[in-house]
Protein backbone atom coordinates (compact mmCIF):
# COMPACT_ATOMS: atom_id res chain seq x y z
CA UNK A 1 0.00 0.00 0.00
CA UNK A 2 2.88 2.36 0.83
CA UNK A 3 4.27 1.86 -2.68
CA UNK A 4 1.00 3.02 -4.26
CA UNK A 5 0.71 5.96 -1.87
CA UNK A 6 4.06 7.24 -3.08
CA UNK A 7 2.40 7.98 -6.43
CA UNK A 8 -0.24 10.14 -4.69
CA UNK A 9 2.22 12.51 -2.99
CA UNK A 10 0.69 16.04 -3.08
CA UNK A 11 4.06 17.77 -2.84
CA UNK A 12 5.42 15.89 -5.84
CA UNK A 13 2.17 16.55 -7.72
CA UNK A 14 2.58 20.29 -7.13
CA UNK A 15 6.16 20.18 -8.44
CA UNK A 16 5.05 18.40 -11.60
CA UNK A 17 2.19 20.85 -12.10
CA UNK A 18 4.55 23.78 -11.62
CA UNK A 19 6.89 22.29 -14.21
CA UNK A 20 4.01 21.79 -16.66
CA UNK A 21 2.80 25.37 -16.16
CA UNK A 22 6.31 26.70 -16.69
CA UNK A 23 6.66 24.68 -19.89
CA UNK A 24 3.35 25.41 -21.63
CA UNK A 25 3.31 28.47 -23.88
CA UNK A 26 0.40 27.62 -26.17
CA UNK A 27 -2.74 25.40 -26.27
CA UNK A 28 -2.19 21.65 -26.65
CA UNK A 29 -4.56 18.66 -26.77
CA UNK A 30 -3.43 15.25 -25.47
CA UNK A 31 -5.41 12.01 -25.60
CA UNK A 32 -5.20 9.27 -22.99
CA UNK A 33 -5.94 5.92 -24.63
CA UNK A 34 -6.99 4.04 -21.53
CA UNK A 35 -10.23 4.00 -19.55
CA UNK A 36 -8.33 3.40 -16.32
CA UNK A 37 -6.35 6.57 -16.93
CA UNK A 38 -9.57 8.45 -17.71
CA UNK A 39 -11.07 7.44 -14.37
CA UNK A 40 -7.91 8.42 -12.52
CA UNK A 41 -7.87 11.80 -14.29
CA UNK A 42 -11.51 12.56 -13.45
CA UNK A 43 -11.39 11.10 -9.93
CA UNK A 44 -8.39 13.21 -8.94
CA UNK A 45 -9.39 16.27 -10.96
CA UNK A 46 -6.11 16.22 -12.88
CA UNK A 47 -7.62 17.83 -15.97
CA UNK A 48 -8.87 20.73 -13.84
CA UNK A 49 -5.45 21.31 -12.32
CA UNK A 50 -3.68 21.69 -15.66
CA UNK A 51 -3.03 25.17 -17.08
CA UNK A 52 -5.66 26.77 -19.29
CA UNK A 53 -5.42 25.60 -22.88
CA UNK A 54 -3.93 22.20 -22.03
CA UNK A 55 -6.75 19.74 -22.72
CA UNK A 56 -6.98 16.03 -22.02
CA UNK A 57 -9.18 14.26 -24.58
CA UNK A 58 -10.66 10.90 -23.54
CA UNK A 59 -10.02 8.25 -26.18
CA UNK A 60 -11.48 4.82 -26.98
CA UNK A 61 -9.60 3.13 -24.16
CA UNK A 62 -12.44 1.16 -22.59
CA UNK A 63 -12.55 -2.41 -23.98
CA UNK A 64 -16.11 -2.99 -22.78
CA UNK A 65 -17.25 0.24 -24.44
CA UNK A 66 -15.78 -0.50 -27.86
CA UNK A 67 -17.05 -4.09 -28.09
CA UNK A 68 -19.32 -3.86 -31.14
CA UNK A 69 -23.07 -4.06 -30.77
CA UNK A 70 -23.22 -6.97 -33.21
CA UNK A 71 -20.86 -8.97 -30.96
CA UNK A 72 -22.95 -8.13 -27.88
CA UNK A 73 -26.05 -9.34 -29.71
CA UNK A 74 -24.25 -12.56 -30.69
CA UNK A 75 -23.35 -13.08 -27.04
CA UNK A 76 -26.99 -12.57 -26.05
CA UNK A 77 -28.18 -15.06 -28.67
CA UNK A 78 -25.66 -17.72 -27.65
CA UNK A 79 -26.33 -17.20 -23.94
CA UNK A 80 -30.07 -17.69 -24.56
CA UNK A 81 -29.64 -21.15 -26.07
CA UNK A 82 -30.45 -24.26 -24.01
CA UNK A 83 -27.48 -26.34 -22.98
CA UNK A 84 -25.11 -23.36 -22.90
CA UNK A 85 -23.22 -21.98 -19.91
CA UNK A 86 -22.16 -18.48 -20.92
CA UNK A 87 -19.25 -17.05 -18.91
CA UNK A 88 -18.17 -13.43 -18.76
CA UNK A 89 -16.45 -10.92 -16.58
CA UNK A 90 -19.00 -8.96 -14.56
CA UNK A 91 -18.59 -5.67 -16.38
CA UNK A 92 -20.13 -7.12 -19.55
CA UNK A 93 -23.43 -8.17 -17.98
CA UNK A 94 -25.09 -4.75 -18.10
CA UNK A 95 -23.73 -3.60 -21.46
CA UNK A 96 -26.84 -2.96 -23.56
CA UNK A 97 -27.33 -4.88 -26.76
CA UNK A 98 -30.31 -4.41 -29.03
CA UNK A 99 -33.11 -4.28 -26.48
CA UNK A 100 -31.58 -6.34 -23.67
CA UNK A 101 -28.38 -7.29 -21.83
CA UNK A 102 -26.87 -10.42 -20.29
CA UNK A 103 -28.56 -9.72 -16.96
CA UNK A 104 -31.93 -9.87 -18.68
CA UNK A 105 -30.96 -13.08 -20.47
CA UNK A 106 -30.09 -14.57 -17.09
CA UNK A 107 -33.39 -13.38 -15.66
CA UNK A 108 -35.17 -15.11 -18.53
CA UNK A 109 -33.53 -18.45 -17.71
CA UNK A 110 -30.20 -18.30 -19.52
CA UNK A 111 -27.25 -19.80 -17.65
CA UNK A 112 -25.02 -16.72 -17.51
CA UNK A 113 -22.19 -16.81 -15.00
CA UNK A 114 -19.65 -14.25 -13.83
CA UNK A 115 -16.10 -15.61 -13.74
CA UNK A 116 -12.84 -14.00 -12.65
CA UNK A 117 -10.57 -15.75 -15.12
CA UNK A 118 -11.00 -17.63 -18.41
CA UNK A 119 -9.56 -20.62 -16.53
CA UNK A 120 -12.72 -20.63 -14.40
CA UNK A 121 -14.66 -21.28 -17.61
CA UNK A 122 -12.33 -24.17 -18.42
CA UNK A 123 -13.08 -25.72 -15.04
CA UNK A 124 -16.81 -25.37 -15.71
CA UNK A 125 -16.36 -27.14 -19.04
CA UNK A 126 -14.51 -29.96 -17.30
CA UNK A 127 -17.25 -30.33 -14.65
CA UNK A 128 -20.11 -30.10 -17.17
CA UNK A 129 -19.15 -32.31 -20.13
CA UNK A 130 -22.77 -32.41 -21.33
CA UNK A 131 -22.98 -28.60 -21.63
CA UNK A 132 -21.41 -26.11 -24.04
CA UNK A 133 -19.34 -23.60 -22.08
CA UNK A 134 -18.61 -20.28 -23.80
CA UNK A 135 -16.27 -17.59 -22.51
CA UNK A 136 -16.71 -14.01 -23.73
CA UNK A 137 -13.12 -13.00 -24.55
CA UNK A 138 -12.93 -9.23 -24.94
CA UNK A 139 -10.31 -6.61 -24.27
CA UNK A 140 -7.20 -4.89 -25.52
CA UNK A 141 -3.77 -6.47 -25.67
CA UNK A 142 -3.75 -6.61 -21.86
CA UNK A 143 -6.17 -9.53 -21.54
CA UNK A 144 -5.11 -11.33 -24.71
CA UNK A 145 -2.37 -13.51 -23.14
CA UNK A 146 -4.70 -15.00 -20.49
CA UNK A 147 -7.39 -15.67 -23.08
CA UNK A 148 -4.87 -17.22 -25.45
CA UNK A 149 -3.59 -19.44 -22.65
CA UNK A 150 -7.14 -20.59 -21.89
CA UNK A 151 -7.70 -21.59 -25.51
CA UNK A 152 -4.41 -23.45 -25.65
CA UNK A 153 -5.15 -25.17 -22.34
CA UNK A 154 -8.61 -26.22 -23.57
CA UNK A 155 -6.95 -27.89 -26.54
CA UNK A 156 -4.36 -29.59 -24.31
CA UNK A 157 -7.05 -30.91 -21.96
CA UNK A 158 -9.29 -32.05 -24.79
CA UNK A 159 -12.24 -29.89 -23.67
CA UNK A 160 -14.26 -30.07 -26.85
CA UNK A 161 -17.27 -28.45 -25.14
CA UNK A 162 -15.34 -25.20 -24.52
CA UNK A 163 -15.30 -22.27 -26.94
CA UNK A 164 -14.52 -18.56 -26.83
CA UNK A 165 -16.43 -15.66 -28.33
CA UNK A 166 -13.50 -13.41 -29.27
CA UNK A 167 -13.72 -9.64 -29.57
CA UNK A 168 -10.14 -8.49 -28.98
CA UNK A 169 -9.01 -5.07 -30.18
CA UNK A 170 -5.57 -3.52 -30.68
CA UNK A 171 -4.52 0.01 -29.70
CA UNK A 172 -2.05 1.11 -32.44
CA UNK A 173 -4.56 0.80 -35.34
CA UNK A 174 -7.04 2.82 -33.25
CA UNK A 175 -4.46 5.59 -32.84
CA UNK A 176 -3.96 5.55 -36.60
CA UNK A 177 -7.73 5.81 -37.20
CA UNK A 178 -7.98 8.72 -34.76
CA UNK A 179 -5.17 10.60 -36.48
CA UNK A 180 -6.69 10.01 -39.92
CA UNK A 181 -10.03 11.51 -38.91
CA UNK A 182 -10.66 14.95 -40.42
CA UNK A 183 -12.04 16.03 -37.02
CA UNK A 184 -8.91 15.02 -35.13
CA UNK A 185 -7.55 17.58 -32.64
CA UNK A 186 -5.07 15.27 -30.90
CA UNK A 187 -1.46 16.48 -30.79
CA UNK A 188 0.01 13.86 -28.47
CA UNK A 189 -0.84 10.56 -26.79
CA UNK A 190 -0.57 9.09 -23.32
CA UNK A 191 -0.23 5.40 -24.18
CA UNK A 192 -1.68 2.74 -21.87
CA UNK A 193 0.97 1.26 -19.61
CA UNK A 194 -0.70 -2.13 -19.18
CA UNK A 195 -0.98 -2.62 -22.95
CA UNK A 196 2.70 -1.81 -23.37
CA UNK A 197 3.65 -4.14 -20.50
CA UNK A 198 2.50 -6.93 -22.82
CA UNK A 199 3.33 -5.59 -26.27
CA UNK A 200 6.29 -3.31 -25.55
CA UNK A 201 6.77 -0.01 -27.36
CA UNK A 202 7.84 -1.28 -30.78
CA UNK A 203 4.62 -0.36 -32.62
CA UNK A 204 4.66 3.32 -31.60
CA UNK A 205 7.79 4.92 -33.15
CA UNK A 206 6.41 4.60 -36.69
CA UNK A 207 3.09 6.20 -35.62
CA UNK A 208 4.87 9.01 -33.78
CA UNK A 209 7.04 9.75 -36.81
CA UNK A 210 4.25 9.52 -39.39
CA UNK A 211 1.81 11.78 -37.57
CA UNK A 212 4.45 13.89 -35.80
CA UNK A 213 2.94 13.32 -32.35
CA UNK A 214 4.72 12.44 -29.10
CA UNK A 215 3.67 9.14 -27.54
CA UNK A 216 4.41 8.78 -23.82
CA UNK A 217 3.79 5.40 -22.18
CA UNK A 218 2.05 6.27 -18.93
CA UNK A 219 0.84 4.56 -15.76
CA UNK A 220 -2.40 5.05 -13.87
CA UNK A 221 -1.69 6.82 -10.59
CA UNK A 222 -1.89 10.63 -10.36
CA UNK A 223 1.87 11.16 -10.46
CA UNK A 224 2.16 8.73 -13.38
CA UNK A 225 -0.31 10.75 -15.40
CA UNK A 226 1.20 14.12 -14.51
CA UNK A 227 4.64 12.85 -15.50
CA UNK A 228 3.22 11.59 -18.79
CA UNK A 229 1.63 14.98 -19.44
CA UNK A 230 4.87 16.77 -18.51
CA UNK A 231 6.93 14.71 -20.94
CA UNK A 232 4.40 15.04 -23.76
CA UNK A 233 4.14 18.82 -23.35
CA UNK A 234 7.89 19.19 -23.21
CA UNK A 235 8.17 17.39 -26.55
CA UNK A 236 5.40 19.46 -28.11
CA UNK A 237 7.00 22.73 -27.04
CA UNK A 238 10.30 21.59 -28.56
CA UNK A 239 8.69 20.38 -31.77
CA UNK A 240 9.67 16.77 -31.06
CA UNK A 241 7.71 13.57 -31.68
CA UNK A 242 9.34 10.66 -29.91
CA UNK A 243 8.21 7.62 -27.95
CA UNK A 244 9.06 7.86 -24.25
CA UNK A 245 8.55 5.28 -21.53
CA UNK A 246 7.38 7.05 -18.37
CA UNK A 247 6.30 3.75 -16.80
CA UNK A 248 9.57 1.78 -16.63
CA UNK A 249 8.61 -0.04 -13.43
CA UNK A 250 6.16 -2.10 -15.50
CA UNK A 251 7.07 -1.64 -19.19
CA UNK A 252 10.06 -2.85 -21.16
CA UNK A 253 10.67 -1.92 -24.77
CA UNK A 254 10.31 -5.58 -25.82
CA UNK A 255 7.22 -6.16 -23.67
CA UNK A 256 6.60 -9.64 -22.33
CA UNK A 257 8.16 -12.17 -24.75
CA UNK A 258 6.33 -15.17 -23.25
CA UNK A 259 2.96 -13.43 -23.59
CA UNK A 260 3.76 -12.37 -27.15
CA UNK A 261 4.57 -15.95 -28.12
CA UNK A 262 1.24 -17.35 -26.91
CA UNK A 263 -0.69 -14.50 -28.58
CA UNK A 264 1.10 -15.17 -31.87
CA UNK A 265 0.33 -18.89 -31.62
CA UNK A 266 -3.38 -18.63 -30.77
CA UNK A 267 -4.52 -15.41 -32.48
CA UNK A 268 -4.24 -13.78 -35.88
CA UNK A 269 -4.81 -10.14 -36.79
CA UNK A 270 -8.17 -9.27 -38.33
CA UNK A 271 -10.30 -6.23 -39.11
CA UNK A 272 -12.53 -5.35 -36.18
CA UNK A 273 -15.59 -3.18 -35.73
CA UNK A 274 -15.47 -0.77 -32.77
CA UNK A 275 -18.76 0.23 -31.19
CA UNK A 276 -19.65 3.80 -32.06
CA UNK A 277 -16.62 4.15 -34.34
CA UNK A 278 -16.89 1.57 -37.12
CA UNK A 279 -14.50 -0.91 -38.69
CA UNK A 280 -10.78 -0.28 -38.25
CA UNK A 281 -8.56 -2.43 -40.50
CA UNK A 282 -6.19 -4.76 -38.67
CA UNK A 283 -7.42 -3.58 -35.29
CA UNK A 284 -8.41 -6.89 -33.75
CA UNK A 285 -7.53 -10.51 -33.15
CA UNK A 286 -9.45 -13.68 -33.85
CA UNK A 287 -8.53 -17.30 -33.26
CA UNK A 288 -5.93 -18.60 -35.70
CA UNK A 289 -6.93 -21.40 -38.11
CA UNK A 290 -5.42 -24.06 -35.86
CA UNK A 291 -7.83 -23.09 -33.08
CA UNK A 292 -10.82 -22.11 -35.18
CA UNK A 293 -12.88 -25.07 -33.92
CA UNK A 294 -12.86 -23.39 -30.48
CA UNK A 295 -14.29 -20.15 -31.88
CA UNK A 296 -17.86 -19.71 -30.58
CA UNK A 297 -18.70 -17.36 -33.44
CA UNK A 298 -18.12 -20.22 -35.89
CA UNK A 299 -19.43 -23.00 -33.66
CA UNK A 300 -22.83 -21.38 -33.06
CA UNK A 301 -23.12 -19.64 -36.45
CA UNK A 302 -25.30 -16.81 -35.19
CA UNK A 303 -26.76 -15.01 -38.20
CA UNK A 304 -29.70 -12.81 -39.10
CA UNK A 305 -29.16 -10.28 -36.30
CA UNK A 306 -30.61 -6.79 -36.67
CA UNK A 307 -28.65 -4.45 -34.44
CA UNK A 308 -29.94 -1.06 -33.35
CA UNK A 309 -28.24 1.62 -31.26
CA UNK A 310 -30.38 3.94 -29.11
CA UNK A 311 -31.04 7.08 -31.13
CA UNK A 312 -30.10 9.44 -28.31
CA UNK A 313 -26.83 7.72 -27.38
CA UNK A 314 -23.74 9.70 -28.45
CA UNK A 315 -21.17 7.35 -26.96
CA UNK A 316 -19.48 6.98 -30.35
CA UNK A 317 -18.56 10.66 -30.25
CA UNK A 318 -17.35 10.28 -26.67
CA UNK A 319 -15.15 7.33 -27.67
CA UNK A 320 -13.60 9.34 -30.50
CA UNK A 321 -12.85 12.26 -28.21
CA UNK A 322 -15.26 14.54 -30.09
CA UNK A 323 -17.60 15.04 -27.15
CA UNK A 324 -17.20 15.23 -23.38
CA UNK A 325 -19.76 13.01 -21.60
CA UNK A 326 -21.62 15.86 -19.90
CA UNK A 327 -22.13 17.52 -23.29
CA UNK A 328 -24.51 14.73 -24.32
CA UNK A 329 -28.19 15.72 -23.92
CA UNK A 330 -29.04 12.35 -22.34
CA UNK A 331 -26.20 12.32 -19.79
CA UNK A 332 -27.49 12.02 -16.24
CA UNK A 333 -31.16 12.17 -17.27
CA UNK A 334 -32.19 9.49 -19.75
CA UNK A 335 -28.77 7.83 -19.40
CA UNK A 336 -27.49 6.84 -15.95
CA UNK A 337 -25.61 3.80 -14.59
CA UNK A 338 -28.96 2.29 -13.58
CA UNK A 339 -30.51 2.83 -17.00
CA UNK A 340 -27.65 3.23 -19.48
CA UNK A 341 -28.14 3.99 -23.14
CA UNK A 342 -24.59 3.06 -24.06
CA UNK A 343 -21.62 1.06 -22.83
CA UNK A 344 -19.64 4.15 -21.81
CA UNK A 345 -22.10 4.65 -18.93
CA UNK A 346 -21.92 0.99 -17.85
CA UNK A 347 -18.28 0.01 -17.80
CA UNK A 348 -16.01 0.65 -14.84
CA UNK A 349 -13.63 2.21 -17.38
CA UNK A 350 -16.20 4.19 -19.39
CA UNK A 351 -15.78 7.95 -19.63
CA UNK A 352 -19.50 8.62 -19.06
CA UNK A 353 -19.46 6.46 -15.92
CA UNK A 354 -16.41 8.37 -14.65
CA UNK A 355 -18.10 11.74 -15.14
CA UNK A 356 -21.27 10.51 -13.44
CA UNK A 357 -19.50 8.74 -10.55
CA UNK A 358 -17.24 11.67 -9.71
CA UNK A 359 -19.99 14.28 -10.18
CA UNK A 360 -18.35 15.93 -13.16
CA UNK A 361 -21.67 17.38 -14.26
CA UNK A 362 -22.26 20.22 -16.67
CA UNK A 363 -23.91 21.18 -19.91
CA UNK A 364 -27.48 19.91 -20.49
CA UNK A 365 -27.79 17.84 -17.33
CA UNK A 366 -26.71 20.68 -15.07
CA UNK A 367 -29.04 23.10 -16.83
CA UNK A 368 -31.94 20.64 -16.54
CA UNK A 369 -31.36 20.11 -12.84
CA UNK A 370 -31.03 23.84 -12.17
CA UNK A 371 -34.28 24.44 -14.04
CA UNK A 372 -36.00 21.69 -12.04
CA UNK A 373 -34.75 23.23 -8.78
CA UNK A 374 -35.93 26.69 -9.83
CA UNK A 375 -39.40 25.37 -10.54
CA UNK A 376 -39.52 23.66 -7.18
N, C-alpha and C positions, 0 to 999 in steps of 0.2 A: 504494500500500500504506500509506503514511504517513497518508493521509486516513482510511482505515478504522481504523487503529490509534488514531486520536484518539478513536474512539467505544468504546474498550476501556480507557480511562485509569482505573486503580484509584483514584486520588485523587479524581477527579470522581465515580466510582461511590460512594465512601464519603460524599461530600457529599450526593449525591442520597438515599442510604439514610438518612442522618441527618435530612434534611428530611422524608422520608416518616415516619420513626419519631416525629418531633416533631409531625407533623400528625395521625396516627391516634389517635383516642380510643375507637374501638369497632370491632367486627368488620365487614369489608366483603368482598364477593366480586366480582371482576372477571373478565371472560371475554376472552381474546385470540381473535380470529376469523381466525387465520392459522396454518397448520402450520409455516411458516418461523419465526414468532415462538415457537411452542411449542418447537421444537428449540433455539432460542437460549436460551430460558428454562431448559430442562432441562440443556443443555450447560454453561451458566455457573452453574447453581445459583441463579438469581435468585429463584425461589420460596422457597428455603430461607433466603435472606438477608433476606427481608421480615419485618416484625414479626409476632408471633403474632396470629392472628385476621384477617390480610389474606391472602385466598386468591386464587390465580389458577386459574380454571377453563378447561380446554382445550376450545375449541369446534370446530364442524365446518368447520375452515379448510383441510382437505387435499382438493384437487380429485380426486385419485386415489381417496381413501377414500370420497367421497360419490357417485362414479359408480355408478348403480344396477346391481344384479346382472343385471337383465333386459338392460341395455345391454351389459354385459360378455359375456353369453351371445350376444347378437346379433353382437358383434364376433367371437366365437369361431366362430360359424356361418358368417359371411361369409368369415373368413380361411381356413376349411377348404375353401372351394369351389375347384374347378379354374379356372385362368385369372385368378385374383385375386392381386394383390400388395397385401398389407395392411400399411400403414405406421403406426407409432406411436412416441411417445417411449418411451424405455427403461423408465421407471418403471411402465408399464402391463403389461409382459410377464409379470410374476409375480403380478398381481392375480388371486386365485382367482375363477373363475366357478363354475357348477354342475359340479363334478367335474374341472375342468381349467383351464388358463390358456393364454395365447398362446405361452409357451415350449413347452408340450406339443403344441400345434397345429403349431408349427414342427418339432418333433421327429417328428411324424407325417407330414411332407411338405408342410405348408402354407407358402406363400411369405410369411413374416412378416419385415418389415425394420424396424430401428430407424433413425429419421431424427432430425435435429436442428432441423428447421424444416419447416413445411407446404410450403414452396417446394421442398424436396427431393423431396417426393411429386409435385409438379407436374413436375419434371424427369424423374422415373421414368415418368410418364404420357406425356411427350413422346417418351422413348426406347423405350417399349414400347406402340406404338399398338394392338397386337393383344391387350393385357391390360387388365383392369379394375384401376385403381389406387385404393385406398380409404385415406383418412387418418382416423385416429381423433381427432377434434377435441373434447378435453375441457378443463375448466378453469373458473376463475372469470373475472371481467371482465378480468383481466390478460392472458390469452392470446387473448381474443376478437378484438382488432384484427388480429393476425397471421393468424388463421384466416379472418377475413372477407376480408382482402386476398388470401389464397390462392384462395378461392372466386371472387372477382371477377376475379383474374388468369386462372384456368382458363377463365372465360367469355370473356375478352378474347382468349385464345390459341386458343380453339376446341377445348379438350381435352375432348372428349365422353366419353372413357374415364376421367375423373377424377370422384370423388365423395367426400363427407365424411360420416362417421358422427358426428353432432353430439350432444354431451352437456354443453353449457355450463350453468353454474349462476350465480346472482346472490346476492350477500351480503345486501342489505337485507331481502328477504323471509325469509331464514333467521333474521335477527335478530328479525324480527316473530314468526316461529314459535316461537323460543326463549322470547320474553317471554310468549307466550300459553299456554305449557305450564303446567299446574297444579303441576308439580314444579320450576319455575324458581326458582333462587336468585341469579341474576345481578343485580347492582346497578349495573354500569357496564361499558362495552366499550372494549377497545383495538382500534380498527379497522385493517384491513390497509393499510399504506401503498402497496403496489404496486397494489392495486385502486383506491384513490383517486387514484393518479397518472394512471389512465385516466379514471375516472368523475367525479372531483372529489368534493366533499363535499355536494352539493346534496340527496342523498336522505336524509341523516341528521338534519337538524334536526327534521323532522316525527316521526321515530321517538323522538328524545331527548325531545321535548315530550310525546308521547303516553304513553310509558312512564316518564317522569321518571327517565331514566338519562343520565349523562354519556357521551359518545362522544368518545374522543380518538384521532385518527389518528396512528398510531405506526409507526416504522421497525423495523428488525430486529436492530440491534447492541445490545449490553448497555446502553449509555447511552441509546439510543433508548427501549428498553423501560422502563427506570427512570424516565425523564422522562415517559413516557406514564402510568405508574402514579402518579407524583407529582401530575400534573395531575388525573387522575381522582379520586384520594383527596381532593385539595383541594376539588374540586367537591362530592363527597359530604359532606364534613364541613361545608360551607357550605349544604347543601341545594339545590345548583344542579344543573342538567341541561342543559348546553350542548354544542355541538360545538366541539372545539378541534383545531387542526392543529399537532401536535408534530413534523411531518416536512416542514417547508416547503422543504427543499432538493430535494425530489422531487415534492411535491404542491401543486397550485394549486386554489383553490376551484372553478374551472370545468373542471378536469381537462385532458384532451388533446383539443381540439376536432376535430382531424383524425381521431383514432382514433374519436371518438364518431360522426362522420359516416359512416365506413365500416361501423361496427357497425349503425347505424340503417338503412343501405341494404341490408345483406346479411341481417341477422337480424330476427326478431320475437319478442316475449316470449311465453312459453308456460308452462303448468304443468310442473313437473319433479319426478320422484321422486328422493329422496336415499337412498342406501344406508343402511340401518339406522335411518332416520328416517321415511320415507314421503313422500307427495306434498305439496309446498308450492306453493300457487297462485302463479302469476306468477314463479316462482323460476328460470326457465331461459330459454334462447334456442333457437330452431330456425331453419332457413333460411327466409327470407321467400318468398312465392309466386313471385316472379320468379326465384328460384334453386332452386326445389324439385326441378327435374330433376337437380340435383347432390347431392341428399340420398340417401346410401347406404341409409338406413332405408327410403325409398320405392322406390329402385331395386331393391333385393334382396328386399324384401317378406318379411322373415324372420318367420314366424308359428309358432304351435304350440309355443313354448318352455315348459318346466316348470322354473322356477327353484327353488333350494333352498339356503338358508343353512345352514352348519354349526350344529348344535344348541348346541354349547358356546361359540360365538363371541358375545361381548357388545360387539362394536365399536359397535353402534348406541347403546348407553348411553354409551360413551366419547365418541362424536361429539356427543352431546347435553350433555356435561358432567356426566352423572349418576354417572359412575364413573371413577376413576383407573385407568389401565392395569394397574398391579400389583395391583389389587383383583379382577381377573378370575381365576377359578380355573385357567384354561388358560394364563395368561401365563407365558412362560418355560419351560413344560413341554410341553404339547401344541401350543402356539403359539409359534413362534420365527421369525426371519427366513428360516431355511432351510425351515421347514414351516409357513407361516402359515395360520391359519384365516380371517383377515379382512384386508381391505385396509389397516387401520390398522397392521398389523405389517409390511407390504410397502413402503409408500411412503416415500420419503425425507422426506416431511413428516408422516407418520403419528405420532400421539401414542404408540402402543404401540411403534413402532420407536425413537422417541426415548428412552423409558424403558429399553428393552432395550439400546440402543447405549451410553447413558451410565450404565449400571449402576444405574438408579434402581429397585432391586428392593425388594420388601416384600410384605406380605400373604401369600397362599397360596404363592407361589413361594418366598419366603424360608423360610417354615415347612417346606415340603417338602424344601428343600435342607438345612436344619439337621437335620431328622429323618434324612435319608439319611446325613449326616456322622456323626451320633450312632451310627447303626447300623453304621457302618464299611463 
